[in-house]
Amino acid sequence: MPLDFDAPVRRNVDLGHGNFLIEFDAPEEIRTGMRPGQFFMIGIPGTEVLLRRPFSVCGLPGTFVGAGGDAVQVLYRVYGRATGLMAQLKPGAHLQVLGPLGNGFEPPADAGATPVFVAGGIGSAAFPCFATRLAAAGRRPVLLYGARSKGDLPLLDWFEGHCARTVVATDDGSLGRKGLVTAALEELLAEEGPRPHLYACGPTPMLKAVAKIAIAANVPCDLALEAPMACGFGVCLGCVVPCHDGGGGVRYDRCCVEGPVMPASRLAW
């Protein structure tokens, strides 16, 4: 059951290049019951931004060393007015938060499978708490991390310390290999080793490419979709995505309720 709560801001850390990690207090139901991949609708203080904005949960208790045990974290990038105002918030400011919303990531059903994250830029936001949950169960993920340039890879140091392997790809070659992260994914799938289970989050063109590669390779793949939405609980229908209906046709599912995590095979792209 989602909670609508007032959330005092504890920290709002500037990670550079327009990326921020905001930490706020959360009720026990959120801290213990929320799952990686689920999201919040967050209201910005004041009257300049009327609608709340969706943000994936990035950190739950235990994800980041030094964070208070009753706090959660959201990773975001400044794109427009709402996130610009959010970046100016200081400790003691108050957010209006609705969550947890949507479904979340599940560990690979195959106990021998390797979890492989494919992240595009700020799409990495959903993975830190998932990596921590997997590590607690004795499974360290592999991360394939792509972005336009090295400044668009927030929390890379954290991932390098918490993933079994990290491969970076940038469009301009400023860090890691030059090119698309999907090329790194194709190379990884060609390697001999444990069967992977893919989890991807990032821009829609990247997700479509990952889905195509995964389906062709017959590899399980779950996508965390991003879509504009006004409510976050299935009323406004602003976030529908085309999905196979099982009978050869197409239906439209709500990203906020039936997602945001969906199997790649379900999307009718």
PyMOL commands that set and color helices and strands:
alter all, ss='L'
color gray80, all
select helices_A, chain A and resi 28-33+81-87+121-126+128-136+150-152+156-162+181-190+204-217+264-266
alter helices_A, ss='H'
color red, helices_A
select strands_A, chain A and resi 3-16+19-25+39-43+53-56+71-77+94-101+114-120+142-147+165-170+177-178+196-201+221-224+240-244+250-254+261-263
alter strands_A, ss='S'
color yellow, strands_A
deselect
rebuild
show_as cartoon
